């Protein structure tokens, strides 16, 4: 009996220890290596869709410390998709594509992006509006105030434009959404500071389409609990299987 009790106690202790190790490893991974994010808006269509769930590599670019010397980190490059703290409200997370790195001179002419005088090849960009916008499509325009333009950025922009080109300062990045016509991006609120950048999306680990067209007519339709229950019971049907486990490029 004593041996059996000791064995049972030993097994319980081993199970608890294993669970604690798993929790510690999971916390370490989420805190330092990867983090999960959900796409809430259309600004990165068709690269990223509303309902895409991302795993973001938080160690891709390093942290500016001594480990940057020995670890295989890489610099943020033009064309990278980044997740970052929104400079105007750091509590919010944004995802955009880097178009300009420090020292670049940026200009948009009739929606076409020019960097240092050369046009960018942007196969990922989508234009979904036929209505031209003087500020959005021909940028920079520090002489005019556009809808959604941050006041501080408007004042800063005037000091950074030379020969109709916006100069990206050291330590900052110019980022745009792939869905260029509806994206709130660097054109409207300014540069992304390097310290605001969380990391680079690795893959879409799950993708779910909107429930709005599927929910039955019900007084509880707007209730979060009802939506959650519906999603759980129709998980297979609402999952975009063609996007699940897709690498982000």
N, C-alpha and C positions, 0 to 999 in steps of 0.2 A: 504493500500500500504506500509506504513512504517513498519507494523508488518511483512508483507511478505518479505520485503527487509532485515529486521533484521534476520528473520528466514533463508533466503538464505545465508546471510553473516555468520551466526552462523554455518550452515551446511558446508560451504566451509572451515571455520577455523577448524572445527572438523575433516574434511577429511584430511586437510594438517597436522594437529597434529597427526592423526593416521598414515599417511604415514611416517612422521618423526620418530615416535616411532618404526615403523617397520624397517626403515633403521638403526636406532641406534642399535636395537636388533640384526639385521643381521650382522652389522659391529662388534658388541661385540662377537657374536658367532664365526665368521670367524677369528677374531683376537686372541681370548683367548681359545676357546673351540674346534672347529673342523676346518679342512682345507681340501680343495679338491686337489687331485693330480691325475695325469695321468701316467700310466705305459708306458715308452717309449722303453723298451728293453726286450729281452728274458731271462734275467738273473734269474728271479724268476719263470719260467715255471716249472711245470704246475700249481703251486699255484696261480700265477698272470700272466696274459697274456697281450701282447701288445694290447692296446685299452681298458683296464680296467680303470675305473675312481673310485678313492677311496675317502672315507671320513676318515680323520685321527683324532683320539682323541689326542688333544694336552695337555690334562690335566691328562692323565692316570698315568704318572710317577711323577707328581709334578714338582716344579721348584726350589727346594732346599731352599725355604724360610720358614717363620714361618707357612704358611698354610699347609706345609707338615706334621705338628704335628697333626692338627685337621681334615684334610681331609682324605678320604679313598684312598689315593694314594697307589700304589704298586711298588715294586722294579722291575727293568728290570731283566728278567729271561732268562735262556737258553731256546731256542725254540721260543722266541718272534720275531715277524716280526716288524721291526722298519723303520721309515722314518727319514732321517737325512741329514744334510749338508755334502756333500762330503768333507772330510778333505783336499784333495789336492786343491779343488776349491769350497769353501763354497757357491758360487752362484748356484751350481748344487745340486739337491736333488737326493739321492739314497734311494733304499729300499732293505733291505737284512734281513737275519734271524740271530739272535744272537746265536752263538755257544759257545763262551767263555765269562765269566764274570770275574771281578777282582779276581785275585788269582788263576785262572784256569791254568792248563798246557795243551797245545794243541799240538796234533800231528796227521798227516794224514799218513796212511800206506796203499798203494794200493787203494787209494780213500776213505778208511774208516776213519772216524774221531774218535779219542780217546781223552777223556777229563779226566785228572787226572788218566790216565792209564786204563780207562774203555771205551769200544766202545759205541758210541751213537747209539740209535735206531732212524733212520731218514727215516720214510716212505714217506716223502714229497720230498726227493731228486730224481732228474732225471739225468741220464748220457746219453748224446746224442753223444758222440764221442768214437770211438773205438781205437783212437790213444793215447797211453799212453804218459804222460808228467811227466818227472822226478821231476820237481819242483812243479807243480800243484798237483799231485796225491800223492807225498811223501814229505810232508811239516812238519817242516821247513827245508830248504836247504840253509843256509846262505853262503855256500861255492860256490854257483853258481849264475850267473846273468841270469835271465829269461826274456823273451820278455814281455814288459809291466810293469816290476818291477820298482817302484819308487826308485830313488837313495838314498834319505834320509831314506826311510824305509829299504833298504838293509843295511845301516850302523847301524841303530837302532836295527834291528833284531839280528845282530851278538852279541849284548850286552845282549839280553833277552832270548837266547837259552841256556838251561841247560839239559844235558842228552837227547839231541835230542828232547826236548820239548820247546815250546814257552810259556813263562810266561806272563800272562796278567796283566799289572800293575793296581794299584788302579785308579779309575776314567776313565777307558777305557774298550772297549768291542771288541771282535773279532767276525766279522760278515761274513757270506758266503751267496752266492746266492743258491737257490734250484736247479737251472739248473747248476750244479756244474762244468761242463766241459767248459762252455763259460763265466762264471761270472768273472767280474773284481771286486774283493772283498779284504778282509783284507790280503789275501795271497800276494797281489801285491802292496797295498798302505798302509797297516798298520791298526792300531786300530781306532775305532770310539770313539772320546772323548765324555764324557757324556753330555757336554754342546752343542754338535752338534746335539743331538737327538731331533727331533721335536715331535714325538709321535708314536702311534701305530695304524695301519689301523683298522677301525671298520668294514666297509663293502664295497662291490663293488656296488655303487649306479647306475652305468650304465656301459655297456660293448658293444663295437662296433668292429666288425671284420674289417680286412684290406679291403680297396677299390681297391687295386692294380689289383685284378683279375676281377673286375666288371666294371671298367671304360671303356667306349667305346674308340676305337682308334680315337684320335682327336689331333689336334695341341695344343689345350688348356689343355691337360691332366695333365700337370705338374703345371698348374696354380692353386694357392690356392683358388681363388674365384670359379673356376670351380669345384674343389673338394668339397668345402663347399656347393655349390648349389646342387651338386649331392647327397651329404650326407643328406641334408635336405629333398630332394624329395624322398629319398629311406630310410628314417629313420627306418621304421618298418622292412624292409628287412635286414638292416645291423646290427640291434641290436641283441646281443646275449642274448636272453630272459632268458636262463637257468642260466646265470651268474648274471643278474641284481638283486640287493638287496640281494646278497649272502654275509654272514658274512665271514670275512677273518680269517683263522686259520693257 
